[in-house]
Amino acid sequence: MSNAKLRFECVHCGKCCTDLNTLVNTTYSDILRIKNGLNLTQDEVIEILGFYVFDKKLKTEEIDRMVVPPIETEKGLAFTGLKKNSSGQCYFYSNNNKRCSIYKFRPNFCRTFPFTFKLLINKENSNENAIKIFYTEKGLQFCEGIVEESPIID
């Protein structure tokens, strides 16, 4: 499928929420939106967040693709993200109704999946800078909403 005409419509398959290898990193705004939306205390916020340390050295291009850059810790590069339950799916994914229980307050990572964005800088004229939208690798791997029958994304 060509990037010229991106197509997508969420079919609520839950694959993005239940993939064992997908970690939903969170921005400060995401954490505040969830905290305020669910009226959580600081202790409750800590209960829903995980602190993930990378077990391998990251390449510069991997770091550049991240929504939130990792922070340097004594154990290596790390980031905060939503916790996963014991089966590896997102803490907020409901198996009963196949939906996100915090959909209204979900992180930007979830709001933009299966897309990623890249800033294209025009060094000669900053007024001509542009943002290009692409499918994420994970989106192309398993998102059932990326099909020819899905509507074109503007």
N, C-alpha and C positions, 0 to 999 in steps of 0.2 A: 504494500500500500504506500503510495507516495506521500511525502510530507507536505506537498503542495495543497492537498485537500485532506486534512485530518478529519477522521470520522470517529464519533464516540457517542454512546448512550449507555448509562449505567443500567445493567440488567439484574443487579443485586445478587450476583453469584457468590459474593463473599470471599472470593479468592484473594483479593488484596488484603482482607482482614485476617485471613487464616493461614497465609503463607508463613511457614516456619522461619524462613530466612529474611523476611521483610521486617525491619525495625522502623517504627514511626518516630523520627526525631521531632522534637518540639521546640518552638521558639518561645521567647518570654511572653509574647502576645498570646500564643496558644495556651500556655499554662494559665495565664490570667483569665482568658476567655472560659476555659473549663472550670477553673476555681470559682469564678463569679457566676457562671451559668448553673453550676450544681450547688452553689453556696457551700463550698468546702472550706474547712479549716486548714491551716498550714500543715498540720499533721496528716490530714486526709489527702492533701496534695502530694505529700511525700509518699504516701501509700500507693498512688496510681502511677508514679514515675519510676523508671529504672535508670540506672547509671551504667551505660554500656561502654566497655573498654575494648578497643579493637585488638584482635589477637595477631594481626599482621601489620607490617609497615604499609601505610597508604601511599599511593602514587599521587602526585600533584593533581592530575586530572580527576582522580576519584574525589579528592577534597574539594576541588572546584565545582563538582556536580552536586555537592551537598547543599541542602536548603539552609542549614545552620552549620557553620564550620565547627569541627571538634575543638575541644579545649585540651591543653597539655596538662597531664596529671603525672604524679610520680609513677603510676602504673602504665603510662603511655597515653596516646590520644583517646579521648572519650567524648560522649555526648549524652544528653538526657533524652529520654523517649518514653512513650507509653509502655507500661508493663505488659507482659504477655502472661496468659494463664498457664496452668500446668501442661496443657496440650499444645502450647506454642502459639495460640491465636491471641489476637488483641483482647486485652482485659475488658474492653467495652463492646465486643461483638456478642450479640445474642444469638445463640444457636436456635432458640425457640422460634423466633420470627425472622431469622436471617437478616438482621438489621443492626446498625450501629446504635447503641443506646445513648450516645451523646452526639448524634448526627448534627444537631443544631449548633453544637459547640466544638465540633471536630477540628483537629489541627490542620494547618495549611497543607501539610504533606498529603493528608487524606482529601482535602478540598480540591487539590490539583491533579491527583492521580487519575489517569495514567500518563500525565504530561509532565514535562520539565521545560524550563525556559533558559535561554542563553541571551545575554546582552551582547549585541554586535556593536562595537565601538568604531565610529568613524573618526580617526585621529585628526583629519583635516577640517571636519565640520561636525561639532558635537550635536547640532540640531538634526543631523541625519542619523543619529544613533537609533538602533532598532532592537526590538526584542523578538527573538525567534522561538517558536513553540515546537517541541518535538515529543514523540512518544518516549516514555522511559523504556529501558530494556525489560524491566519486570512487566510493564504493561503489555509489551509485544509478546512476552512469553506466555502470559496466562489470562489476560483480561478478555472476557467474553463480550465486552461492549465495543471492542474495536473490530467491526466487520463492515463490509460494503453496504449493508442495509441500514447502518446507523447514520444519523444526520451528520452533515458537515458542520464542523466547529468553525465559527467565525473568529 
